Structure formats: structure tokens, C-alpha cells
Amino acid sequence: MNLRKKQRGVSAEVHTSAMNDIMFFLLLFFLIASTVTNPNVVKLLLPKSSSGKSVSKKTVNVSISKDLQYTVDKKVVALADLPNILAGYKKLTSELTIVLYVDKTVAIQDVVSVMDISQKLNIKLVLATEPK
């Protein structure tokens, strides 16, 4: 009596080496693509800072470009309209923080004018910087 199995034909195997290569290239592509995308539409040269950043969850992005163009959440606004727009955001939430993105070539007086507006409205303001 022979209890051994008789091998008939070829055994079924799945070779995953080609699939591993494809998955590696897809992972590499998405990693590179995620570093290229930039959430900020306005191109600014931010000043450098060695400390970390601390931002609350309810923020409004305000940026000042080198040609003194003010934007609030990617919408261009005039400096005269800025207090009314920020007051509208203040009505929506009680704990609001302004993240101020300013080009490093902008005069400090323009930064102080936005700081004055946030102080009058009793809104916290954080100046955005690039890490060193």
C-alpha cells in the first residue's frame, strides 16, 4: 500500500516579486508628489525661526505679499476691509487665531497694522515662520 501522494502536473504558486516592485514605485511616487504640493497659494519668503509653532484648531490665514496684497484664506482683500472680514470670522467662533504669513521684505509697519486690527478685535495672532 502506497500512502504517498502522486504529484501530477505543476504546483500552483503566485510570484509576488513583480507586484512588490509596482507597489514600491507607487509608494515612491506618492511620497514625492506629496512633498511637491504646497497648500499656500501665495508665494512668500518667510523669516526663519528656531522655535516650534503652536497654532490653535480654529485659524484664519492672513498673508501679506511683497507688493502689499492682503489675502484672507486665499481671497484678496483691501486693508480697509480687513477688520470687517475678521470680525465676521470672530462671530463664527469664540477662540479664533490669525496665522499671519508675511513676506520678509515687507515693512514692519504693515505687519503692525494687522496686529492692531487683531488686538482691537481681541483675536490671537501668530506670525508664521520657516524652520531653520
N, C-alpha and C positions, 0 to 999 in steps of 0.2 A: 504494500500500500504506500503510495507516494503522496505525502501531505504538502509538498511544496507547490506554490503557485507556478503555473507556467506563464512566462512573460510572452505576451503577444503584442506585437507592434511596438510603437514608440510611446514612452510615458509622456503625459501632458504636463508641461512646465510653462510658467509665464516668466519671461525675462524682463525685468523692470529697469534695466540699466539705461535704456533709451528714454524711458519715462522720467527717470531721475534727472537726466540731463535737461529735459524740457522744463521740468519743474524748477530746477536751479536757474535756468535762464529767465523764466518768468519772474521768479523772486528777485533776481538781479535787476531786471527791467523795472519792476515796480518800486524798488528801493531807489534807483536812480531817478525815476520820474517823480517820486515824492520829494526829493531834495531840490529838484529844479523848480517846482511850482512855488510861488510866493504869494501869500494871502494879501499882501499890501499892494494896491494898485498904484499908489503914488510912490515914485522912486525918490527916496530921501537918503542922505548920508547922515546917519545918526551919530551922536557923540558916544564915546566909549565909556564903560563903567565896569569896575571890578566886582561890584556887589551884585547879588541876585535880584530878581524882580519879584514884587509882590503885588498882585492885582486881584481885586475882588471879582466876583462872578458877574456882576451887573456893570458892564463897562460900555462907554461910548468912545469910539476912536475919533480924535480930532487931530488933523495934521495941517502943518504949515509948510508949503513948499518953498524953494529958494526964490521964486518970483511972487511970494506973499499971496498964494492962493490957498484959502482956507477950505478944508473939506471936513464934513461930519459924516462918519460912516459911509465914505466913498461918494458923498454928494457935495458938490461945490456950493459954498455959501459965502455971503459977504460978512465982513466983520461986524457990521451993524446988525445983522440978523442973527448973529451967534447967540446972544443972550436969550432971545425968544425961543430958538430951537432947543437950547439946552434946558430951558425951563419946561418945555414940553416933555423932554425925556425925564426930568425930575418928577413930573406929575405921575409918570408911569410906575416909578419905583422909588422907595424911600432911601435905599442905600445905593447910590449911583457913584461911579468913579469914572473920571475922564482920563483916558490914556492919551497923552499929548505926544505926537510924533512931530518933531521939528527938525528941519534940515540944519546942519551945523553951521551953515553960512548965514542963517537968518539972525538979525539983530535981536538982542535980548529984550528990547522994548516991546517987540511983537509977542514974545513969549509971556512977558509980564502982563500984557493986556488980556490975554486968555486966562492967566492966573487970577487977575482981578475979577473977571466975569465969573469964574468958578467960585471965588471967595464970596462974592455978593449973593450968589445962589446957594451957598452953603453946600457945595459939591466937592468931594475929594478929587485931587488931581495928582496924577503920576506922570513923570516925564520919562518917556521911553528912551532906552539907550541900547547900544550893541555891546555884547560881551567882548572883553579883550582877548 
